Amino acid sequence: MTDTTPPASARSPGSPRSATLVDPYDRPLPLLSVDALRTLEKEAAAALPEHTLMARAGAAAARFLLDQNAHESFDYADHPVWLVAGPGNNGGDALVMATELHRAGLAVDVCMPVEVKPDDARRALEAARAAGVPIATTPPASFERYGWLVDGMFGIGLSRPLEGIFAELARTLSERARSKGHVLALDVPSGLDSDTGTAVGSGVAVRATHTVTFIGAKPGLFTASGRDLAGSVTVAPIGVEGAAAHTQVQLNAPSLFGASLPPRDFAVHKGTFGSLAVIGGDTGMCGAPILAARAALYAGAGKVHIGFIGGSAPAYDAPHPELMLSGVDDLTLDAMDALAIGCGMGQRDRASATLHDALEFDGPILLDADALNLISNDDDLAAEVHARGAQNGRACVLTPHPLEAARLLGTDAHTVQADRLAAARSLAARYASVVVLKGSGTVIAAPDGRVAINPTGNAALATGGTGDVLGGIIGALLAQRLPGYEAALAGVYLHGRAADTLTAQGNGPAGLNAGELAPMVRTLLNRLFYPLRA
């Protein structure tokens, strides 16, 4: 956490903690729904002088931009800050911000197409006018001369699609962001549903390069379209405490699973880190389980077997002869510590029978790909999965992408994507399983109500085989005796961060191959959790 206290000209009422700005990277921040935020706002407003929260929010946004200015090459006399203020409290935040920047010596222009209405926002408007902040009712013909554009149109209270001038401005701001201009959204990008990460009413939403969000982080900033629309997110708590008590949803971070990883002491052996069986690979689809099994090796499993369903499986894997390959009937499941089943499995009768048999296994099971499709089409298999989860400690881990999730829920992918948290929770409850709903901002949900959104990963993962790699990583962690929820958290975090690291090195996002992820997962695992002893 970076505690940046602004100068007197930009200081808001309250303690210096109201100026704190938090980078959410690698922090298990609580993610607050609109209802939870409203409760916190009401509690805080009752304990603080009038107008305090808006004053703090606007000052925190100004502080963010002042900090950014220290790293920019703009001459702000020639490249002023342009802000658009909407008619509600988000507009009030923008007006406070404009006043603070103006007092700090930055040139600002405000566009207020509709005059603000709430009492706090009216107070902010009067202060802006008194300070001499230029306020117009129409946008300029061109934005070329501006350095930053600030979206203060609508926050979390928006209930209908953007219309008229606000929709036009949302498109203009988005075009600026896509052309690598600087666009800052206040609280949330206007038009974004902060609970779901989708556009309100399927309308237009602002695409920003940066978002300063107030009181606490919101789930919609980190999943679905929200990751693209919000850009780089900074949290300004503005002195409001108690966010964690209002939600079970968190941002995934190493502190949520690191303690569950097994120690790597000197007096260990391959049995210490478990045996994983990867089951799948019908004829013509042997590559999927091989990718998963290789990833399991790199993720630290002690021994990795592949049980092929098809009849033309390879005898061994030349790049990784450490893998033990056989037909599925030759596997001794009782000798395994965990199973990962479904990669390239197909949906023939043999696959269904194999899955029925596998669900009798007493250890942890990961179900992916065709295993999920088989379950969605077979009520008996679905009942077996649920029955396992109803027994303490035997919940499966399911790793569907949105279309597989839709099949499992008996709906369509659009409905799943419209509320990814709700879909993941429904799956976890229906199948009494830990669910990894893959996609932008992967959602991890446990049957006991815990939910996390994963912040790592990028478009480099949009290629064939990356899901198999993820299944192998989580399977390896299950074999190492991590609980299902923690194994899922660790797997998706490391998988996504591997893609991020490789992309930063110039190996993505275009053209990154699934097989390139596993060696980087090994590097990250050791760098983050098993540093060399001095």
Buried (B, 14 or more C-beta within 10 A) or exposed (E): EEEBEBEEBBBBBBEEBBBBBBEBEBBBBBBBBBEBBEBBBEBBBEEBEEBBBBBBBBBBBBBBBBBBBEEEEBEBEEBBBBBBBBBBBBBBBBBBBBBBBBBBEBBBBBBBBBEBBBEBBBBBBEBBBEEEBBBEEEBEEEBEEBBBBBBBBBBBEBEEBBEEBBBBBBBBBBEBBEEEBBBBBBBBBBBBBBBBBBBBBEBBBBBBBBBBBBBBBBBBBBBBBBBBBBBEBBBBBBBBEEBEEBBBBBBBBBEBBBEBBBEEEEEEEEEBBBBBBBBBBBBEBBBBBBBBBBBBBBBBBBBBBBBBBBEEBEEEBEEBEEBBBBBBEEBEBEEBBBBBBBBBBBBBEBBBEBBBEBBEBEBBBBBBBBBBBBBBEBEEBBEBBBEBBEEEEBBBBBBBBBBBBBBBBEBEBEBBBBBBBBBBBBBBBBBBBBBBBBBBBBBBBBBEEBBBBBBBBBBBBEBEBBBBBBBBBBBBBBBBBBBBBBBBBBBBBBBBBBBBBBBEEEBBBEEBBBBBBBBBBBBBBEEBBEEEEE
